[in-house]
Amino acid sequence: MNTFTNHDNKLNKKKVVFVMGATGTGKTRLSVHLATHFKGEIINSDKMQVYKGLDIVTNKITDNEKQGVPHHLLGKFYSRLPDVEFTAEDFCSQAIFYIESISKSGCVPIIVGGSNSYIEKLVEDPKFMFKSKYDCCFIWVDVALPVLFSFVRVRVDQMVNAGLVNEVRGIFVPDADYTKGIRRSIGVPEMDKYLREENKLDNDEESKKTLLESAIEEIKLNTCELICRQLAKIRQFRNEKMWPLHHIDATSVFRKVEKESVDNAWKEIVWKPCLEIVEEFLKDDDHKINVEAAKLME
């Protein structure tokens, strides 16, 4: 039974778009494109990106990539102390606040991020009465695992080249608690052994190199394991909870090499179907009027 199918009048519900998918599938890019087209604002649902700091490790969107789109719950909370934690309950309360605020301003709330436990609690917890208050459009951007694994392994190397090690070194504390706060981020616990030993190995560059390579490989493996967990959760949403997910297979986009080919494939395979999905979702809604007005002003 589809728990989203009921007799409530959907016209009385505020509309919310969710962009879901595993790490590295292009959720951020899609959410910005949707927000710029439909006069939207983005609410981050990545549990590590809510914290300030570690922009490389957590792969936060840059100011340039935002294209002027307002982002909420992104780099907002400061957590280096082990007892400071932004919980799923905190996320739900904050997300509903922003959904209400964005909707009242005539914009479309777009929730994007890979922390499916946050999304599940927001949608399913009876305390928040989400299904009775909001009409939801779920877009799932998917990439075949072998292709995605290859992509994220390269991306980890790029993050290392961009300064990941120094970024983690900046918050490194011996005997830190890696189970809470921003230190849970993949890329932080894995660097612990290297950062403990590097000063002791000042004159042994070969050993330092081996330790660092081992840490980087562990980051890659743990990222791939995270992807598997994320996909398992999304499939549970679809197959067990019967969430009406729009499945977008972006695998062929990731197989392209040249930028022009990637961009063309993205436009045809990801952007156009998602544009049609969201246009249909917002049909006969006040947001449609806002979008048309925004187009006339361009």
Secondary structure as GFF3:
##gff-version 3
##sequence-region A 1 298
A	DSSP	three_ten_helix	10	12	.	.	.	ID=ss1
A	DSSP	beta_strand	14	20	.	.	.	ID=ss2
A	DSSP	alpha_helix	27	38	.	.	.	ID=ss3
A	DSSP	beta_strand	40	44	.	.	.	ID=ss4
A	DSSP	alpha_helix	63	66	.	.	.	ID=ss5
A	DSSP	beta_strand	71	72	.	.	.	ID=ss6
A	DSSP	alpha_helix	88	104	.	.	.	ID=ss7
A	DSSP	beta_strand	108	112	.	.	.	ID=ss8
A	DSSP	alpha_helix	116	124	.	.	.	ID=ss9
A	DSSP	three_ten_helix	126	128	.	.	.	ID=ss10
A	DSSP	alpha_helix	130	133	.	.	.	ID=ss11
A	DSSP	beta_strand	134	142	.	.	.	ID=ss12
A	DSSP	alpha_helix	145	162	.	.	.	ID=ss13
A	DSSP	alpha_helix	164	169	.	.	.	ID=ss14
A	DSSP	three_ten_helix	181	184	.	.	.	ID=ss15
A	DSSP	three_ten_helix	189	191	.	.	.	ID=ss16
A	DSSP	alpha_helix	192	197	.	.	.	ID=ss17
A	DSSP	three_ten_helix	198	201	.	.	.	ID=ss18
A	DSSP	alpha_helix	205	239	.	.	.	ID=ss19
A	DSSP	beta_strand	245	249	.	.	.	ID=ss20
A	DSSP	alpha_helix	251	254	.	.	.	ID=ss21
A	DSSP	alpha_helix	259	265	.	.	.	ID=ss22
A	DSSP	pi_helix	266	271	.	.	.	ID=ss23
A	DSSP	alpha_helix	272	281	.	.	.	ID=ss24
A	DSSP	alpha_helix	286	297	.	.	.	ID=ss25
###
